[in-house]
């Protein structure tokens, strides 16, 4: 745990230990209220993130507070719908063939993003068609909340972030869960599919690794999540004042021993509704038969 605290300027707590993150996730005084009446650096980070992860005056479900009944209802409905699809996609159906071919070494390095976005987009709109333009828009959305490159400021000032969001929202009929899936979460799936291509290129691994084991090796969490203290919070030997900003580095934590459940924040109120579907999809990609398909080398 790293604490960055200068009164009146910054109050940030970075957490990458799996057990500490799990403890924080269970603490009722830490939530996604995101009060912007806080110190300057905290304000800047939150304001930038929320400006990206909101659309038409509504926050994405991933940055909506715990006690939101609408968030809870919609997430439960989505979780049920995706879980029902999981058993079928686990079998390696035809719809996975484009990505399965890519895993087996066919296709250019760049097209995996479009293929993954297409798969996710069809979950929210039957007429969804991914393109280079929609993938470029997703690249903008995932970089804008966290990158410090000067060009990111221009993206905000020029309206590029806003246009990217509008394009993707139209493709999923303004469904915020769908927008998050094709604009943000898709990048974690792409990381997993890239890892699977590397694994599949090794003939020994290909013969001996089960679909379940392969899927577990290809699960990737977001880099980090934000939480904020609603009031003074005491955890262990530390006391954190109101509006402390917690950066839960689940990307690092999920790769440590005991950290795999953090990929989807399992056993917490903010559990990802697509958890079963993503795992099942990765199993299906490993299982999808392609005996006649040549295997190329791994992607660098």
C-alpha positions as CSV (number, residue, x, y, z in Angstrom):
1,X,0.0,0.0,0.0
2,X,1.4,3.4,-1.0
3,X,-0.1,6.6,0.5
4,X,0.4,9.9,-1.3
5,X,-0.9,12.6,1.0
6,X,-0.2,16.3,1.0
7,X,-2.9,18.2,2.8
8,X,-4.9,20.3,0.4
9,X,-3.2,18.9,-2.7
10,X,-3.4,15.1,-2.9
11,X,-4.8,12.2,-1.0
12,X,-4.3,9.0,-2.9
13,X,-3.9,5.4,-1.7
14,X,-2.5,2.9,-4.2
15,X,-3.2,-0.8,-3.3
16,X,-1.8,-3.8,-5.2
17,X,-1.9,-6.5,-2.5
18,X,-4.7,-9.0,-3.2
19,X,-5.7,-9.4,0.4
20,X,-5.8,-5.6,1.0
21,X,-7.9,-5.1,-2.1
22,X,-10.3,-7.8,-1.0
23,X,-10.6,-6.1,2.5
24,X,-11.2,-2.7,0.9
25,X,-13.9,-4.1,-1.4
26,X,-15.8,-5.3,1.7
27,X,-15.6,-2.0,3.5
28,X,-18.9,-0.2,3.4
29,X,-17.4,3.2,3.9
30,X,-15.5,2.9,0.5
31,X,-17.7,3.3,-2.5
32,X,-18.1,4.8,-6.0
33,X,-19.8,8.0,-4.9
34,X,-16.9,10.1,-6.2
35,X,-17.4,13.4,-4.5
36,X,-15.5,16.0,-6.6
37,X,-15.3,18.5,-3.8
38,X,-11.9,17.3,-2.9
39,X,-8.2,18.2,-3.3
40,X,-6.9,19.3,-6.7
41,X,-5.1,16.2,-7.9
42,X,-7.8,13.8,-6.7
43,X,-10.4,16.1,-8.4
44,X,-8.4,16.0,-11.7
45,X,-8.1,12.2,-11.8
46,X,-11.8,11.7,-10.9
47,X,-13.0,14.4,-13.3
48,X,-11.1,13.0,-16.2
49,X,-12.2,9.4,-15.5
50,X,-15.8,10.3,-15.0
51,X,-15.9,12.5,-18.1
52,X,-14.9,9.4,-20.2
53,X,-17.0,6.8,-18.3
54,X,-20.3,8.7,-18.6
55,X,-22.6,9.3,-21.5
56,X,-25.7,11.5,-21.9
57,X,-25.5,12.5,-18.3
58,X,-25.3,8.9,-17.0
59,X,-22.3,7.1,-15.5
60,X,-21.2,3.7,-16.8
61,X,-22.3,0.9,-14.4
62,X,-18.6,0.4,-13.5
63,X,-18.4,3.9,-11.8
64,X,-21.9,3.9,-10.3
65,X,-22.4,3.7,-6.5
66,X,-23.2,0.6,-4.5
67,X,-26.7,1.6,-3.4
68,X,-28.0,2.4,-6.9
69,X,-31.0,0.3,-7.4
70,X,-31.0,0.8,-11.1
71,X,-27.3,-0.3,-11.4
72,X,-28.0,-3.4,-9.3
73,X,-31.1,-4.4,-11.3
74,X,-29.5,-3.9,-14.7
75,X,-26.3,-5.7,-13.7
76,X,-28.2,-8.7,-12.3
77,X,-30.3,-8.9,-15.5
78,X,-27.1,-8.7,-17.7
79,X,-25.3,-11.3,-15.5
80,X,-28.2,-13.7,-15.9
81,X,-28.4,-13.2,-19.6
82,X,-24.7,-13.7,-20.2
83,X,-24.5,-16.7,-17.8
84,X,-27.2,-18.4,-19.9
85,X,-25.0,-17.9,-23.0
86,X,-21.9,-19.2,-21.3
87,X,-22.6,-23.0,-21.6
88,X,-23.1,-22.7,-25.3
89,X,-20.1,-20.6,-26.1
90,X,-17.9,-22.9,-23.9
91,X,-18.5,-25.7,-26.6
92,X,-16.6,-23.7,-29.2
93,X,-19.5,-22.7,-31.6
94,X,-19.2,-21.4,-35.1
95,X,-19.4,-17.8,-34.0
96,X,-15.9,-18.2,-32.5
97,X,-14.3,-19.3,-35.7
98,X,-12.9,-15.9,-36.8
99,X,-11.1,-15.6,-33.4
100,X,-10.2,-19.2,-33.3
101,X,-8.4,-18.9,-36.6
102,X,-6.5,-15.9,-35.3
103,X,-5.5,-17.9,-32.2
104,X,-4.2,-20.6,-34.4
105,X,-1.9,-18.2,-36.2
106,X,-3.9,-16.8,-39.1
107,X,-4.6,-13.2,-39.7
108,X,-2.7,-10.0,-39.0
109,X,-1.7,-8.9,-35.5
110,X,-4.0,-5.8,-35.6
111,X,-7.3,-7.5,-36.5
112,X,-7.8,-9.2,-33.2
113,X,-9.2,-6.0,-31.7
114,X,-11.9,-5.8,-34.3
115,X,-12.8,-9.5,-34.0
116,X,-13.1,-9.3,-30.3
117,X,-15.2,-6.1,-30.5
118,X,-17.5,-7.8,-33.0
119,X,-18.0,-10.8,-30.6
120,X,-18.8,-8.5,-27.7
121,X,-20.9,-6.1,-29.7
122,X,-23.3,-8.9,-30.9
123,X,-24.2,-9.5,-27.3
124,X,-25.9,-6.1,-27.2
125,X,-27.0,-5.6,-30.8
126,X,-27.8,-8.2,-33.3
127,X,-26.8,-5.9,-36.2
128,X,-23.5,-4.9,-34.7
129,X,-20.6,-4.7,-37.1
130,X,-17.1,-3.8,-35.8
131,X,-14.7,-1.9,-38.0
132,X,-11.4,-0.2,-37.9
133,X,-13.2,3.0,-37.0
134,X,-15.0,1.5,-34.0
135,X,-11.8,-0.2,-32.8
136,X,-9.9,3.2,-33.0
137,X,-12.7,4.7,-31.0
138,X,-12.2,2.0,-28.3
139,X,-8.5,2.8,-28.3
140,X,-9.4,6.4,-27.5
141,X,-11.7,5.5,-24.7
142,X,-9.4,3.2,-22.9
143,X,-6.4,5.6,-23.0
144,X,-8.2,8.8,-22.2
145,X,-8.9,8.2,-18.4
146,X,-5.3,7.3,-17.5
147,X,-2.7,8.3,-20.0
148,X,-0.5,11.4,-19.3
149,X,0.6,11.9,-23.0
150,X,0.1,15.5,-24.3
151,X,-2.1,14.2,-27.2
152,X,-4.7,13.0,-24.7
153,X,-5.4,16.6,-23.6
154,X,-6.0,17.4,-27.3
155,X,-8.4,14.5,-27.6
156,X,-10.5,16.1,-24.9
157,X,-10.2,19.7,-26.2
158,X,-10.9,18.7,-29.8
159,X,-13.9,16.5,-28.9
160,X,-12.3,13.3,-30.1
161,X,-13.2,11.5,-26.8
162,X,-16.8,12.7,-27.1
163,X,-17.1,11.6,-30.8
164,X,-15.6,8.2,-30.1
165,X,-18.1,7.6,-27.3
166,X,-21.0,8.8,-29.4
167,X,-20.0,6.4,-32.3
168,X,-19.8,3.4,-30.0
169,X,-22.9,4.3,-28.1
170,X,-24.9,4.4,-31.3
171,X,-23.7,0.9,-32.3
172,X,-25.2,-0.6,-29.1
173,X,-28.4,1.5,-28.9
174,X,-27.0,3.7,-26.1
175,X,-26.7,0.7,-23.7
176,X,-24.1,1.8,-21.2
177,X,-23.1,-1.8,-20.3
178,X,-22.7,-2.4,-24.0
179,X,-20.7,0.8,-24.5
180,X,-18.4,-0.2,-21.6
181,X,-18.0,-3.7,-23.1
182,X,-17.0,-2.6,-26.6
183,X,-15.0,0.5,-25.5
184,X,-13.3,-0.5,-22.3
185,X,-13.6,-4.2,-21.3
186,X,-12.8,-5.4,-24.8
187,X,-9.2,-4.6,-24.2
188,X,-8.9,-7.1,-21.4
189,X,-10.4,-9.8,-23.7
190,X,-7.9,-8.9,-26.4
191,X,-5.0,-9.3,-24.0
192,X,-6.3,-12.7,-23.2
193,X,-6.7,-13.8,-26.8
194,X,-3.2,-12.6,-27.6
195,X,-1.9,-14.7,-24.7
196,X,-3.8,-17.7,-26.0
197,X,-2.2,-17.3,-29.4
198,X,1.2,-17.5,-27.8
199,X,0.2,-20.6,-25.8
200,X,-1.4,-22.3,-28.8
201,X,1.8,-21.9,-30.9
202,X,3.6,-24.3,-28.5
203,X,2.7,-27.8,-29.7
204,X,3.4,-29.3,-26.2
205,X,1.1,-26.8,-24.5
206,X,-1.5,-27.3,-27.1
207,X,-1.6,-31.0,-26.5
208,X,-1.6,-31.0,-22.7
209,X,-3.4,-27.8,-21.5
210,X,-7.1,-28.3,-20.8
211,X,-9.6,-25.6,-22.0
212,X,-10.2,-24.6,-18.4
213,X,-6.6,-24.2,-17.6
214,X,-5.9,-22.3,-20.8
215,X,-8.8,-19.9,-20.0
216,X,-7.4,-19.2,-16.6
217,X,-4.0,-18.3,-18.0
218,X,-5.7,-15.9,-20.4
219,X,-7.8,-13.9,-17.9
220,X,-6.7,-10.3,-17.6
221,X,-8.1,-7.6,-15.2
222,X,-8.4,-3.9,-15.9
223,X,-5.3,-2.0,-14.8
224,X,-7.0,-0.4,-11.8
225,X,-10.3,0.7,-10.3
226,X,-11.2,3.8,-8.3
227,X,-12.9,3.9,-4.9
228,X,-13.5,6.8,-2.6
229,X,-14.0,7.0,1.2
230,X,-17.4,8.4,2.0
231,X,-16.3,9.1,5.6
232,X,-13.3,8.5,7.7
233,X,-12.2,4.9,7.4
234,X,-9.9,2.8,9.5
235,X,-8.2,-0.2,8.1
236,X,-5.6,-2.0,10.1
237,X,-3.1,0.6,11.4
238,X,-4.2,3.2,8.9
239,X,-6.9,5.9,9.2
240,X,-8.0,7.4,6.0
241,X,-9.9,10.7,5.9
242,X,-13.1,11.4,4.0
243,X,-12.7,11.6,0.2
244,X,-9.4,9.6,0.2
245,X,-9.1,8.1,-3.3
246,X,-8.2,4.4,-3.5
247,X,-6.6,3.1,-6.6
248,X,-7.1,-0.6,-6.6
249,X,-4.4,-2.0,-8.9
250,X,-6.2,-5.2,-9.7
251,X,-4.1,-5.7,-12.9
252,X,-1.0,-6.3,-10.8
253,X,-2.9,-8.0,-7.9
254,X,-4.7,-10.5,-10.1
255,X,-1.3,-11.9,-11.3
256,X,-0.2,-12.6,-7.7
257,X,-0.9,-15.7,-5.6
258,X,-4.5,-15.8,-4.6
259,X,-5.3,-12.8,-6.8
260,X,-7.2,-14.5,-9.7
261,X,-10.7,-13.7,-8.3
262,X,-9.9,-10.0,-8.6
263,X,-10.1,-10.2,-12.4
264,X,-13.8,-10.0,-12.1
265,X,-13.9,-8.7,-8.5
266,X,-15.7,-12.0,-7.5
267,X,-17.5,-12.2,-4.1
268,X,-17.9,-8.4,-4.1
269,X,-20.9,-6.2,-4.9
270,X,-19.1,-4.9,-8.0
271,X,-18.6,-8.3,-9.6
272,X,-18.4,-8.1,-13.4
273,X,-21.6,-9.5,-14.9
274,X,-19.7,-11.0,-17.8
275,X,-17.4,-13.2,-15.6
276,X,-18.9,-16.6,-16.6
277,X,-19.3,-15.6,-20.3
278,X,-15.7,-14.4,-20.6
279,X,-14.2,-17.5,-19.1
280,X,-16.5,-19.7,-21.2
281,X,-15.5,-17.9,-24.3
282,X,-11.8,-18.4,-23.7
283,X,-12.5,-22.1,-23.1
284,X,-14.5,-22.3,-26.3
285,X,-11.6,-20.6,-28.2
286,X,-9.2,-23.2,-27.0
287,X,-11.6,-26.1,-27.6
288,X,-12.7,-25.0,-31.1
289,X,-11.5,-27.8,-33.5
290,X,-9.3,-26.8,-36.5
291,X,-7.3,-29.9,-37.3
292,X,-6.6,-28.7,-40.9
293,X,-5.5,-25.2,-39.8
294,X,-1.8,-24.5,-39.9
295,X,-0.2,-23.1,-36.8
296,X,1.9,-19.9,-37.2
297,X,4.4,-18.6,-34.7
298,X,3.5,-16.5,-31.7
299,X,2.7,-12.8,-32.0
300,X,5.5,-10.6,-30.7
